[in-house]
Amino acid sequence: MEKQELINALTRIQEELRCRLAEELREEEEPLEEIFSPSSFSNKFETYRYKYTERLDTLGRIIAEIQRSEGGRPTFKAISVEAGSREDLLSLINERLAKARPAVVADLKIYRERPDLWVAIVICGF
């Protein structure tokens, strides 16, 4: 398998994981604030962390190492996304990442700009 084919295959796996994570979060019956609250422990948090974020992070690192192994150096790009609700923002982030196909998401900041506007800044390595 060629280097780019390998990277593309791993990137497709990342996209699938991101889509599944977003779908599970949308369908979650327990309030997300309770699952992700820093003041409480949640088994669901640990499940999401292991099932998705650790795998996504590991895949991103593998892709970056493959790029470095042959002299390639990842470049980084900032992607900004805005939406009226947090749920819409998560969907838009996933759509933008699927289109951009980054090798790694280096950083993600989500904040509320105004009561009716959520903003995300995603730093991606390619």
C-alpha positions in Angstrom: 0.0 0.0 0.0 1.4 3.4 -1.0 2.0 6.1 1.7 -0.9 8.2 0.5 -3.3 5.3 0.3 -2.4 4.3 3.8 -3.0 7.9 5.0 -6.3 8.1 3.2 -7.5 4.8 4.7 -6.6 5.9 8.2 -8.2 9.3 7.6 -11.5 7.5 6.5 -11.4 5.6 9.7 -11.1 8.9 11.6 -14.0 10.3 9.8 -16.2 7.3 10.6 -15.2 7.6 14.3 -16.1 11.3 14.4 -19.4 10.7 12.8 -20.3 7.9 15.2 -19.2 10.0 18.1 -21.4 12.9 17.0 -24.3 10.5 16.4 -24.0 8.9 19.9 -23.8 12.3 21.5 -26.9 13.5 19.7 -28.8 10.4 20.8 -27.5 10.4 24.4 -30.4 10.4 26.9 -28.3 11.5 29.8 -27.6 15.3 29.8 -24.1 16.0 28.3 -23.5 18.4 31.1 -23.7 15.6 33.6 -21.5 13.2 31.5 -18.7 15.7 30.9 -18.9 17.8 34.1 -15.5 18.2 35.7 -17.1 17.8 39.2 -18.5 14.3 38.6 -17.4 10.9 37.5 -19.2 9.2 34.6 -18.6 5.8 33.2 -20.0 7.1 29.9 -17.3 9.8 29.8 -14.7 7.0 30.1 -16.4 5.0 27.4 -16.4 8.0 25.0 -12.8 8.8 25.9 -11.6 5.3 25.2 -13.9 4.4 22.3 -13.4 7.6 20.4 -11.0 10.3 21.5 -8.1 8.0 22.3 -8.5 6.2 19.0 -8.8 9.4 17.1 -5.7 10.7 18.8 -3.8 7.5 18.1 -4.8 7.5 14.5 -3.7 11.1 14.1 -0.3 10.4 15.6 0.1 7.3 13.4 -0.7 9.4 10.3 1.7 12.1 11.4 4.5 9.5 12.0 3.9 8.1 8.5 4.2 11.5 7.0 7.4 12.2 9.0 8.9 8.8 8.2 9.3 9.8 4.6 10.5 13.3 5.1 7.0 14.9 4.9 6.2 17.4 7.5 2.6 18.2 8.4 1.3 21.7 7.9 -1.3 23.2 10.2 -4.4 25.1 9.3 -7.0 26.8 11.5 -10.7 26.1 10.6 -13.4 28.3 12.2 -17.0 27.2 12.4 -20.1 29.1 13.7 -23.6 27.9 14.5 -26.7 28.9 16.4 -26.6 25.9 18.7 -24.0 23.6 20.1 -25.6 20.6 18.4 -25.5 22.4 15.0 -21.9 23.4 15.7 -20.8 19.8 16.3 -22.4 18.7 13.0 -20.7 21.5 11.2 -17.3 20.7 12.7 -17.7 17.1 11.6 -18.7 18.2 8.1 -15.8 20.6 7.8 -13.3 17.9 9.1 -14.7 15.4 6.6 -14.2 17.8 3.7 -10.7 18.9 4.9 -9.5 15.4 5.7 -6.8 16.4 8.2 -4.3 13.9 9.4 -4.6 15.1 13.0 -6.7 17.6 15.0 -4.1 19.4 17.1 -6.5 21.6 19.0 -10.2 22.4 19.4 -11.7 25.4 21.2 -15.5 25.7 21.5 -17.0 28.8 23.1 -20.2 30.8 23.2 -19.6 34.1 21.4 -23.2 35.4 22.2 -26.3 33.8 23.6 -27.3 32.9 20.0 -23.9 32.0 18.6 -21.4 29.1 19.2 -18.0 29.2 17.7 -15.3 26.6 17.2 -11.7 27.0 16.2 -10.0 23.7 15.0 -6.3 23.5 14.4 -5.6 20.7 11.9 -2.4 19.1 10.7 -2.2 17.9 7.2 
